[in-house]
């Protein structure tokens, strides 16, 4: 698990952008069952980022496994969910991974300095303020990394308990998009998954066990975009795979793309 939080994963600013454009996702207190009992394809690391980090920084792995599993039960059931974990880092995300590694290394350095300061104060019988403990904890959380071996161990634990688990060869979002068939629903906080052509419904977990349902067809109608234009918007806006044009955010890119007109015009211009 990298240090990036679910709020910043995916296309930068996408959730806020949709809200500003007046798109209102449907609020549910539990996963909507639907008429056809869909399969929920769950981006586990995105959905339970904070719980994973808290569990594995405070407890041994055998205890942390059970804590994270308890978080899964709050999302849905073994019968309806397929869980996805990241595999090896994708080469396409080199810049993102390098940035996260640097942030982790910086956090480790700061934590070590704070620990030295803590030891010095203890040695000199000086008062240790609560703020110092909080600062150390903050840097430890920032430095947290859930290795592939640790993820595999957790996946094995889940499978032994009857869960269906998939470890992607690279990124979980790509594997989820490939596995999704009509009728499936994706559960994630990563906005990248809004833009894959195989995905028609995304459910975003929020606070207090609630869920926001995003239907791509409704988004397209609200924004007056074709599916091709929507995909292009996700590609050209800053995301985990590419920074693209730094001065252009998702709002600016939307204005440009919506002005290109129909799919045919968009495809024609892309050849220039």
PyMOL commands that set and color helices and strands:
alter all, ss='L'
color gray80, all
select helices_A, chain A and resi 6-8+14-20+44-47+49-58+61-73+91-123+130-142+148-160+172-179+191-194+207-209+216-223+227-236+250-258+263-270
alter helices_A, ss='H'
color red, helices_A
select strands_A, chain A and resi 26-28+40-43+81-85+164-167+185-187+201-205+211-215
alter strands_A, ss='S'
color yellow, strands_A
deselect
rebuild
show_as cartoon
